[in-house]
Amino acid sequence: MARFDLSEREWTVISPLLPNKPRGVARKDDRRVLNGIFYTLRTGSPWRDLPDRYGPYTTCYNRFNRWAKAGVWLKVFEALAQHSPQSLQLIDSSIIRAHQHAAGGKKGGPDHAIGLSRGGLSTKIHAVVDRDGLPIRIALTAGQTHDQTAVPALLSDLPPGCDVVADRGYDSNAVLDFIHQAGARAHIPSLSRRLVRRTVDPAIHRQRNLVERFFNRLKHFRRVATRFDKLARNYLAAVLLASTRLWLRTYESTT
C-alpha cells in the first residue's frame, strides 16, 4: 500500500458513504480513484503527474470535479462530522495564498472566494472544530473578508447549552447575540475599546489552540495549503476531503 492510500479501516468507513451506481456502466475502482485523489491533495502535484498505479489521471480528476459539483464530498464530510459531540465549538479562520493558476478566472464572473488581502490574492478558510479538534463545519470567503461574516453559516443550529470559543476578532454585539439566542454560551475576550470587559474562563479559552492545530494539520495537504483551483467549488471540495481524511484517521486510531 502506498504512503497516502486509504487503509482497510478507512476504506470500510468511507465506502458506504459514496454514491451507488445502480445501473449503466460500472464505475472504475472507487478505492483506487479515491487514493489517487488523496495523493494529489497531499502532494500538491498536478493531476497530469499522478502515478500510473492510480490509473488514468483524467479518471481521478473527472471524478473529483463531478462529485464536487454534485455535492458528494460535502455529504461525505457531513456524514462523519455529525458524530461529533459538539458540546464545545471553536471557531477561527486561516488565510491561504492563491497560486497564479487559481487567480486567472474571468473578470465579472461568479464569486470564487479569491480576494486581495495584505499578502496578495488569497482565500480565507473558516472552520468550526469540536473538543477533539475535528472539523464540524467549513466555509470559504475571499481573503479580505472579516471573520464575523461567516458566523451565521458556521454557527447555525448550535446545540443548546454548548460553549462557543473564539478570539477577539469575533467580539461584537451581533455575534454575541447570535450565540445567546441559540441558547449557547460565548467565550470571547473583549476588545480593548469595550468600556465594560467580559471575563473569560482561562481553562476554556486555552482550548482555542485546538482549532489552530486543526489548520496546521489541514495544511499538510499541499493542495490545500496553496490554492491551485480556480473554482471555489473545487477548492472547497479539496478542503472537505482533507478534513474527511482527518476524521477517517481518528476512526482508525480509536478502533
MOZI-V84088 format. One record per residue. N is the residue number from 1. RES is the residue in one letter. OMEGA is omega in whole degrees, -180 to 180 (none if undefined). Layout:
n | res | omega
N | RES | OMEGA
N | RES | OMEGA
This chain:
n | res | omega
1 | M | -180
2 | A | -171
3 | R | -173
4 | F | -177
5 | D | 178
6 | L | 174
7 | S | 179
8 | E | -179
9 | R | 179
10 | E | -180
11 | W | 178
12 | T | -180
13 | V | -171
14 | I | -174
15 | S | 179
16 | P | -178
17 | L | -179
18 | L | -178
19 | P | 175
20 | N | 176
21 | K | -171
22 | P | -178
23 | R | -180
24 | G | -178
25 | V | -179
26 | A | 177
27 | R | 172
28 | K | -178
29 | D | -177
30 | D | -177
31 | R | 178
32 | R | -180
33 | V | -180
34 | L | 176
35 | N | 178
36 | G | 178
37 | I | 180
38 | F | 176
39 | Y | -179
40 | T | 180
41 | L | -175
42 | R | -175
43 | T | -177
44 | G | -178
45 | S | 175
46 | P | 179
47 | W | -178
48 | R | -178
49 | D | 179
50 | L | 180
51 | P | -176
52 | D | -177
53 | R | 179
54 | Y | -180
55 | G | -179
56 | P | -179
57 | Y | 180
58 | T | 178
59 | T | 180
60 | C | -179
61 | Y | -178
62 | N | 178
63 | R | 178
64 | F | -177
65 | N | -177
66 | R | -180
67 | W | 172
68 | A | 180
69 | K | -178
70 | A | 180
71 | G | -178
72 | V | -177
73 | W | 176
74 | L | -179
75 | K | 178
76 | V | 179
77 | F | -178
78 | E | 178
79 | A | 178
80 | L | -176
81 | A | -178
82 | Q | 178
83 | H | 179
84 | S | 176
85 | P | 174
86 | Q | 177
87 | S | 177
88 | L | -179
89 | Q | -178
90 | L | -174
91 | I | 177
92 | D | 180
93 | S | 178
94 | S | -179
95 | I | -179
96 | I | 177
97 | R | 177
98 | A | 176
99 | H | -179
100 | Q | 177
101 | H | 180
102 | A | -173
103 | A | -176
104 | G | -180
105 | G | -179
106 | K | 178
107 | K | 178
108 | G | 180
109 | G | 180
110 | P | 180
111 | D | 180
112 | H | 173
113 | A | 173
114 | I | -179
115 | G | -178
116 | L | 176
117 | S | -176
118 | R | -178
119 | G | -178
120 | G | 179
121 | L | -174
122 | S | 175
123 | T | 178
124 | K | 174
125 | I | 175
126 | H | -177
127 | A | 169
128 | V | 177
129 | V | -178
130 | D | -175
131 | R | 176
132 | D | -179
133 | G | 180
134 | L | -174
135 | P | 178
136 | I | 179
137 | R | -177
138 | I | 174
139 | A | 177
140 | L | 169
141 | T | 172
142 | A | -173
143 | G | -177
144 | Q | -176
145 | T | 179
146 | H | -177
147 | D | -175
148 | Q | -179
149 | T | -176
150 | A | -176
151 | V | -179
152 | P | -180
153 | A | -175
154 | L | -175
155 | L | 174
156 | S | 179
157 | D | 177
158 | L | 175
159 | P | 179
160 | P | 177
161 | G | -179
162 | C | 179
163 | D | 179
164 | V | -176
165 | V | 179
166 | A | 178
167 | D | -175
168 | R | -180
169 | G | -179
170 | Y | -179
171 | D | 173
172 | S | 179
173 | N | -178
174 | A | -180
175 | V | -180
176 | L | 179
177 | D | 180
178 | F | -179
179 | I | -178
180 | H | 179
181 | Q | 177
182 | A | -179
183 | G | 180
184 | A | -180
185 | R | -179
186 | A | 175
187 | H | -174
188 | I | 179
189 | P | -179
190 | S | 172
191 | L | -177
192 | S | -178
193 | R | 178
194 | R | 177
195 | L | 178
196 | V | -176
197 | R | 174
198 | R | 175
199 | T | -180
200 | V | 179
201 | D | -178
202 | P | -178
203 | A | 179
204 | I | -175
205 | H | 177
206 | R | -180
207 | Q | 178
208 | R | 178
209 | N | 178
210 | L | -180
211 | V | 177
212 | E | 177
213 | R | 176
214 | F | 179
215 | F | 178
216 | N | 179
217 | R | 180
218 | L | -177
219 | K | 169
220 | H | 174
221 | F | -169
222 | R | 179
223 | R | 172
224 | V | -178
225 | A | 173
226 | T | -178
227 | R | 176
228 | F | -175
229 | D | 177
230 | K | -176
231 | L | 176
232 | A | 179
233 | R | -178
234 | N | 178
235 | Y | 176
236 | L | 178
237 | A | 178
238 | A | 179
239 | V | 180
240 | L | 179
241 | L | 176
242 | A | 178
243 | S | 176
244 | T | -180
245 | R | 177
246 | L | 176
247 | W | -178
248 | L | 180
249 | R | 177
250 | T | 176
251 | Y | -178
252 | E | -176
253 | S | -177
254 | T | 180
255 | T | none
